[in-house]
């Protein structure tokens, strides 16, 4: 089987950054009307306002209607916790695209029973890749409900 360079990277641990498919984002944007992408690069930002790795989105305020597709490595739990906290502290909606890792501590501690979960049917094709991701995905929605 001949794998392209892109798919070799996509199916390995060489990267923990998975660019959101534009059509997938556009459908969510129609529903939520995002105003801030907290984890982006200038090349893949999904909103006019965004934080880059140099800005350190984890140390910035998350306000407006927030989109977050964080790096899927060891720090992912910190991003999920930040989304959970921001929804209450900033009184905002935070929508996250995450790998569906329902066996993890961050899933049980910060998502299960605390957020809306939408499991994605099939596998997404990230970053314009020809091949689907080697993992399932979910959209997690933290909404401020007015009760603090």
GUTIKE-713521 format. One record per residue (C-alpha): residue in one letter; y, z, x. Coordinates in Angstrom, 1 decimal. Each point is the difference from the previous one (the first is absolute). Example, Ala and Ser with C-alpha at 12.3 -4.5 7.8 and 13.67 -1.06 7.14 Angstrom:
BEGIN
<site><residu>A</residu><v>-4.5</v><w>7.8</w><u>12.3</u></site>
<site><residu>S</residu><v>3.4</v><w>-0.7</w><u>1.4</u></site>
END
This chain:
BEGIN
<site><residu>X</residu><v>0.0</v><w>0.0</w><u>0.0</u></site>
<site><residu>X</residu><v>3.4</v><w>-1.1</w><u>1.4</u></site>
<site><residu>X</residu><v>2.6</v><w>2.7</w><u>-0.5</u></site>
<site><residu>X</residu><v>3.7</v><w>-0.8</w><u>0.5</u></site>
<site><residu>X</residu><v>2.0</v><w>2.2</w><u>2.3</u></site>
<site><residu>X</residu><v>1.8</v><w>1.5</w><u>-3.1</u></site>
<site><residu>X</residu><v>-3.2</v><w>1.0</w><u>-1.8</u></site>
<site><residu>X</residu><v>-1.4</v><w>1.5</w><u>3.2</u></site>
<site><residu>X</residu><v>3.0</v><w>2.3</w><u>0.1</u></site>
<site><residu>X</residu><v>-0.1</v><w>0.6</w><u>-3.7</u></site>
<site><residu>X</residu><v>-3.6</v><w>1.1</w><u>0.0</u></site>
<site><residu>X</residu><v>0.3</v><w>2.3</w><u>3.0</u></site>
<site><residu>X</residu><v>1.7</v><w>3.2</w><u>1.0</u></site>
<site><residu>X</residu><v>2.6</v><w>-2.0</w><u>2.0</u></site>
<site><residu>X</residu><v>2.6</v><w>0.6</w><u>-2.7</u></site>
<site><residu>X</residu><v>0.7</v><w>2.6</w><u>-2.6</u></site>
<site><residu>X</residu><v>2.8</v><w>-2.1</w><u>-1.6</u></site>
<site><residu>X</residu><v>-1.0</v><w>-2.2</w><u>-2.9</u></site>
<site><residu>X</residu><v>2.8</v><w>-2.2</w><u>-1.4</u></site>
<site><residu>X</residu><v>0.3</v><w>0.1</w><u>-3.8</u></site>
<site><residu>X</residu><v>-0.9</v><w>-3.3</w><u>-1.7</u></site>
<site><residu>X</residu><v>3.2</v><w>-1.3</w><u>-1.4</u></site>
<site><residu>X</residu><v>-1.4</v><w>-1.0</w><u>-3.4</u></site>
<site><residu>X</residu><v>-1.5</v><w>3.4</w><u>-0.4</u></site>
<site><residu>X</residu><v>3.3</v><w>1.7</w><u>0.8</u></site>
<site><residu>X</residu><v>1.9</v><w>-2.3</w><u>-2.3</u></site>
<site><residu>X</residu><v>-2.1</v><w>1.0</w><u>-3.0</u></site>
<site><residu>X</residu><v>0.6</v><w>3.7</w><u>0.8</u></site>
<site><residu>X</residu><v>3.7</v><w>-0.6</w><u>0.6</u></site>
<site><residu>X</residu><v>0.3</v><w>-1.6</w><u>-3.5</u></site>
<site><residu>X</residu><v>-1.3</v><w>3.3</w><u>-1.4</u></site>
<site><residu>X</residu><v>1.8</v><w>2.5</w><u>2.3</u></site>
<site><residu>X</residu><v>3.1</v><w>-1.8</w><u>1.3</u></site>
<site><residu>X</residu><v>-0.2</v><w>1.4</w><u>3.6</u></site>
<site><residu>X</residu><v>3.2</v><w>0.9</w><u>1.9</u></site>
<site><residu>X</residu><v>-1.5</v><w>1.4</w><u>3.3</u></site>
<site><residu>X</residu><v>-2.9</v><w>-1.0</w><u>2.2</u></site>
<site><residu>X</residu><v>-0.6</v><w>3.1</w><u>2.2</u></site>
<site><residu>X</residu><v>-2.5</v><w>-1.5</w><u>2.4</u></site>
<site><residu>X</residu><v>0.9</v><w>-3.5</w><u>1.1</u></site>
<site><residu>X</residu><v>1.0</v><w>-2.3</w><u>2.8</u></site>
<site><residu>X</residu><v>2.8</v><w>-2.5</w><u>-0.3</u></site>
<site><residu>X</residu><v>-2.6</v><w>-2.8</w><u>-0.3</u></site>
<site><residu>X</residu><v>-2.0</v><w>1.6</w><u>-2.9</u></site>
<site><residu>X</residu><v>2.6</v><w>2.1</w><u>-1.9</u></site>
<site><residu>X</residu><v>-0.5</v><w>-0.2</w><u>-3.8</u></site>
<site><residu>X</residu><v>3.4</v><w>1.4</w><u>-0.9</u></site>
<site><residu>X</residu><v>3.6</v><w>-0.6</w><u>1.1</u></site>
<site><residu>X</residu><v>0.1</v><w>3.6</w><u>1.1</u></site>
<site><residu>X</residu><v>-2.8</v><w>1.0</w><u>2.3</u></site>
<site><residu>X</residu><v>-1.0</v><w>2.3</w><u>2.9</u></site>
<site><residu>X</residu><v>-1.6</v><w>-1.3</w><u>3.2</u></site>
<site><residu>X</residu><v>-2.2</v><w>1.9</w><u>2.4</u></site>
<site><residu>X</residu><v>3.2</v><w>0.6</w><u>2.1</u></site>
<site><residu>X</residu><v>1.6</v><w>1.6</w><u>-3.1</u></site>
<site><residu>X</residu><v>-3.1</v><w>2.2</w><u>-0.5</u></site>
<site><residu>X</residu><v>-0.4</v><w>-0.2</w><u>-3.8</u></site>
<site><residu>X</residu><v>-1.7</v><w>3.4</w><u>0.0</u></site>
<site><residu>X</residu><v>3.3</v><w>1.7</w><u>1.1</u></site>
<site><residu>X</residu><v>2.3</v><w>-2.0</w><u>-2.4</u></site>
<site><residu>X</residu><v>0.8</v><w>0.7</w><u>-3.6</u></site>
<site><residu>X</residu><v>-2.1</v><w>-1.8</w><u>-2.5</u></site>
<site><residu>X</residu><v>2.2</v><w>-0.7</w><u>-3.0</u></site>
<site><residu>X</residu><v>0.4</v><w>-2.7</w><u>-2.7</u></site>
<site><residu>X</residu><v>-3.3</v><w>-1.6</w><u>-0.9</u></site>
<site><residu>X</residu><v>-2.2</v><w>0.1</w><u>3.1</u></site>
<site><residu>X</residu><v>-2.6</v><w>-2.4</w><u>1.3</u></site>
<site><residu>X</residu><v>-2.3</v><w>1.1</w><u>2.8</u></site>
<site><residu>X</residu><v>-2.9</v><w>-1.8</w><u>1.7</u></site>
<site><residu>X</residu><v>-0.5</v><w>2.4</w><u>2.9</u></site>
<site><residu>X</residu><v>-2.1</v><w>-0.6</w><u>3.2</u></site>
<site><residu>X</residu><v>-3.6</v><w>0.7</w><u>-0.9</u></site>
<site><residu>X</residu><v>-0.8</v><w>2.1</w><u>3.1</u></site>
<site><residu>X</residu><v>-0.2</v><w>3.7</w><u>0.6</u></site>
<site><residu>X</residu><v>3.6</v><w>0.7</w><u>-1.2</u></site>
<site><residu>X</residu><v>-0.6</v><w>-1.4</w><u>-3.5</u></site>
<site><residu>X</residu><v>-0.3</v><w>3.5</w><u>-1.4</u></site>
<site><residu>X</residu><v>3.5</v><w>0.8</w><u>1.1</u></site>
<site><residu>X</residu><v>1.3</v><w>-3.0</w><u>-1.8</u></site>
<site><residu>X</residu><v>-1.8</v><w>0.9</w><u>-3.2</u></site>
<site><residu>X</residu><v>1.3</v><w>3.6</w><u>0.2</u></site>
<site><residu>X</residu><v>3.5</v><w>-1.4</w><u>0.5</u></site>
<site><residu>X</residu><v>-0.3</v><w>-2.1</w><u>-3.1</u></site>
<site><residu>X</residu><v>-1.2</v><w>2.9</w><u>-2.0</u></site>
<site><residu>X</residu><v>2.8</v><w>2.2</w><u>1.1</u></site>
<site><residu>X</residu><v>2.7</v><w>-2.7</w><u>-0.4</u></site>
<site><residu>X</residu><v>-0.9</v><w>-0.6</w><u>-3.6</u></site>
<site><residu>X</residu><v>1.0</v><w>3.6</w><u>-0.8</u></site>
<site><residu>X</residu><v>2.6</v><w>0.8</w><u>2.7</u></site>
<site><residu>X</residu><v>1.9</v><w>-3.3</w><u>-0.4</u></site>
<site><residu>X</residu><v>-0.9</v><w>-0.4</w><u>-3.8</u></site>
<site><residu>X</residu><v>-1.3</v><w>-3.4</w><u>0.6</u></site>
<site><residu>X</residu><v>-3.0</v><w>-2.3</w><u>-0.6</u></site>
<site><residu>X</residu><v>-2.1</v><w>-0.8</w><u>3.1</u></site>
<site><residu>X</residu><v>-2.6</v><w>-2.7</w><u>-0.1</u></site>
<site><residu>X</residu><v>-2.4</v><w>-0.3</w><u>2.8</u></site>
<site><residu>X</residu><v>-2.6</v><w>-2.6</w><u>1.0</u></site>
<site><residu>X</residu><v>-2.9</v><w>1.8</w><u>1.6</u></site>
<site><residu>X</residu><v>-3.6</v><w>-0.5</w><u>1.1</u></site>
<site><residu>X</residu><v>-2.2</v><w>1.5</w><u>-2.8</u></site>
<site><residu>X</residu><v>-1.4</v><w>2.7</w><u>2.2</u></site>
<site><residu>X</residu><v>-1.0</v><w>2.5</w><u>-2.7</u></site>
<site><residu>X</residu><v>-2.0</v><w>2.2</w><u>2.4</u></site>
<site><residu>X</residu><v>3.1</v><w>1.0</w><u>2.1</u></site>
<site><residu>X</residu><v>1.9</v><w>3.2</w><u>0.1</u></site>
<site><residu>X</residu><v>3.3</v><w>-1.8</w><u>-0.8</u></site>
<site><residu>X</residu><v>-1.5</v><w>-1.6</w><u>-3.1</u></site>
<site><residu>X</residu><v>-1.2</v><w>3.4</w><u>-1.3</u></site>
<site><residu>X</residu><v>2.9</v><w>2.1</w><u>1.1</u></site>
<site><residu>X</residu><v>2.9</v><w>-2.3</w><u>-1.0</u></site>
<site><residu>X</residu><v>-1.1</v><w>-2.7</w><u>-2.5</u></site>
<site><residu>X</residu><v>-3.0</v><w>1.1</w><u>-2.1</u></site>
<site><residu>X</residu><v>1.4</v><w>1.6</w><u>-3.2</u></site>
<site><residu>X</residu><v>3.6</v><w>-0.3</w><u>1.3</u></site>
<site><residu>X</residu><v>0.7</v><w>-3.8</w><u>-0.2</u></site>
<site><residu>X</residu><v>-0.9</v><w>-3.1</w><u>-2.0</u></site>
<site><residu>X</residu><v>-2.7</v><w>-1.9</w><u>1.8</u></site>
<site><residu>X</residu><v>-0.6</v><w>-3.8</w><u>-0.5</u></site>
<site><residu>X</residu><v>-3.1</v><w>-1.2</w><u>1.8</u></site>
<site><residu>X</residu><v>0.2</v><w>-3.7</w><u>1.0</u></site>
<site><residu>X</residu><v>-2.8</v><w>-2.2</w><u>-1.1</u></site>
<site><residu>X</residu><v>-1.4</v><w>-1.9</w><u>2.9</u></site>
<site><residu>X</residu><v>1.5</v><w>0.0</w><u>3.5</u></site>
<site><residu>X</residu><v>3.6</v><w>-0.9</w><u>0.9</u></site>
<site><residu>X</residu><v>0.9</v><w>-2.7</w><u>2.5</u></site>
<site><residu>X</residu><v>2.6</v><w>1.6</w><u>2.2</u></site>
<site><residu>X</residu><v>2.7</v><w>-1.8</w><u>2.0</u></site>
<site><residu>X</residu><v>-1.0</v><w>-3.5</w><u>-1.1</u></site>
<site><residu>X</residu><v>-3.5</v><w>0.4</w><u>1.5</u></site>
<site><residu>X</residu><v>-2.7</v><w>-2.4</w><u>-1.1</u></site>
<site><residu>X</residu><v>-2.4</v><w>2.9</w><u>-0.3</u></site>
<site><residu>X</residu><v>0.0</v><w>3.0</w><u>-2.3</u></site>
<site><residu>X</residu><v>0.4</v><w>3.5</w><u>1.4</u></site>
<site><residu>X</residu><v>-3.1</v><w>1.9</w><u>1.0</u></site>
<site><residu>X</residu><v>0.9</v><w>2.8</w><u>-2.3</u></site>
<site><residu>X</residu><v>1.0</v><w>0.6</w><u>-3.7</u></site>
<site><residu>X</residu><v>3.6</v><w>0.8</w><u>-0.9</u></site>
<site><residu>X</residu><v>1.8</v><w>2.1</w><u>-2.6</u></site>
<site><residu>X</residu><v>3.6</v><w>0.3</w><u>-1.2</u></site>
<site><residu>X</residu><v>1.1</v><w>3.6</w><u>-0.3</u></site>
<site><residu>X</residu><v>3.1</v><w>0.9</w><u>-2.1</u></site>
<site><residu>X</residu><v>1.8</v><w>3.3</w><u>0.5</u></site>
<site><residu>X</residu><v>2.5</v><w>0.5</w><u>-2.9</u></site>
<site><residu>X</residu><v>2.6</v><w>2.7</w><u>-0.3</u></site>
<site><residu>X</residu><v>-0.7</v><w>1.5</w><u>-3.4</u></site>
<site><residu>X</residu><v>3.0</v><w>2.2</w><u>-0.3</u></site>
<site><residu>X</residu><v>-1.9</v><w>3.2</w><u>0.5</u></site>
<site><residu>X</residu><v>0.5</v><w>1.6</w><u>3.4</u></site>
END
